[in-house]
């Protein structure tokens, strides 16, 4: 499955959510998260284990809950540039990363990201420029980096002029 086919599958999932909400007698006027009760009733479309890495790069999203859109990242091994240049991105929920090996440029140029999400990084090998140009970044939780081989530029041009709190590497 290529990226275009995968995106079509995600769009189909969102359309299924919208249909289920309408069937429950709710008129969607805002974001789908407004109708949490209706969304909980919608069966999740499974994402194939061998699916390619999904890229939200260059999107205008500000907040994303991967469970809400039916995206399970538990078996992803490559998140290279996954959120690259998502300039408005502030928060990410339900990002499972226990199998990920590559997080290079994952949040590069996410200018509005202030708090890095909690993630399992025990299997990560590459964190090259992971927070490149994250200009408002002020908090990074404790990440395990025992297997990381490339940590070059992990905070290049990031918010180092702020009081960046790095809980540990």
N, C-alpha and C positions, 0 to 999 in steps of 0.2 A: 504494500500500500504506500503510495507516495504522499507527500505533504498535502497536495491539493485534494486528493481523495479523503484524507484524514480531516481536513477542514470542512469538507462537505458533510462528513459524518457528524462533526460537532454542530454544524448549522442545523442538520436534521434533528439532532438531540434538542437544541433550543426550540425548534418548531414544535417538537413533541411536547415540550414543557408548556409552551404557549397554548397549544390545543388542550392539554389537560387542565390548565387553569381556566380556560374559557368554558370547558365542559362542567367545571365546578361552579359556574355562575359568577366568576370573577372577571371583571374587565381589566386587562393589563393596561395600566396607564403610566407606570413607572418601570423601574428595573424589576427583573424577575424575583430578586431577593425580597421584594416587598410582599410577595405572596408565598412565604415560607411554608405555610400549612399545605397549600396546593402542590407545591414543588415536592414535598416529602412523599406525596402519593404517587409520584411519577416513577415508574421503574427506570433504573439507570441502564443506559445502553453500554454494554461492556466494550472496552477498548482492547483490541487484540494485543497480546503480550509482545508480539514482534513488530508493533507499530513504530514508525519513525518518531524521532523527537519532534514534539510540537513546538513551534516558535511563536511567541507573542510579540516578537521584535517589531519595533516601530509602531505598535498600536497605541491608542490613546486611552487605554484602560487606566483607572485610578486605583481600583481595588478588585481583587479577584479571589473567589472561593472556588478552588478546583473541583471540590466535591459537588458544588451546586451546578456546575456545567457538565458533570458526568465524566470528568477527566481523572483517571486514576494513574498516578505517576510512580506507583510502588515498584514497578519493574523496569523503569527507565535507567539506562546506564549513561546516557549522554544528555546533559542539559547545557551544553556549550551555547552561549548567546540566547538562551531561552527567552529572557526578558530584555534583551539588548535594546537600548534607546526607547524604552517605554517611559517617556519623559514625565508623564503624570502619575506613574505608579507609586502608590503610598503603602499599600498592604497586600499581602498574599496569605491565603489560608489554605490549609490542607495540602501542603506541598511535601509529599513523601519522597525521601531521597536516599533511602538505605542502600539501594543498589547502584547509585550514581558513581561514576568514575571521573567524569569530566564536567567541571563547573566553570571552565574558563569563560570570561566575559559574560557570565550568566546575568549579572545586573549592571553591566557596563552602560554608562550614560543614562541611568535611571536617576535623573536629576532631583526628583521629589522624594525619593526613598529615604526615610529618616531612620527607620529601624529595620535591620536585616531580619528575615524570618528565622525562626528556630528550624534547624535542619540536622539530619543525621549525616555526618560527613565521614564516617568511619572507613568507607571504601573509596573515597575520592583520591585520585592521583594527581589531577591537574586543576589548580585554582588560579591559573595565570589571569591577571587583570580582572578578577571576579567582581570587584567593586570599582572598576575604572570610571573615573569622573562622576562618582556619586557625590554630588556637591552638597547635599544636605544630610548626608549620613551622619548620625550621631551615636548610634548604638549597634554593636555587633555581638550576638550572644556567643557563648562558649561553643567552639567548633573543635571537633577532634581532627587533628591534622597529622597523625602518626604515619599515614601511608602516602601523604602528599609528596610528590617528587618535583612539581613545578609550582612555586608560590610567587614567581616573579611578578612584580607590579600589582599585587592583589589590591592595593589601595592607591594606585597611581592616580594623581590629580583628583583624589577624593577630598572629602571635607576635613582634611587634616588641620585646617586653620580653626575648625571648631574643636570642642573638647570631645574628640572621638573616644568613646568608651569601648574598648575591645576586651571582652571578658576573657579571652584567651585563645591561643592556638597551640 
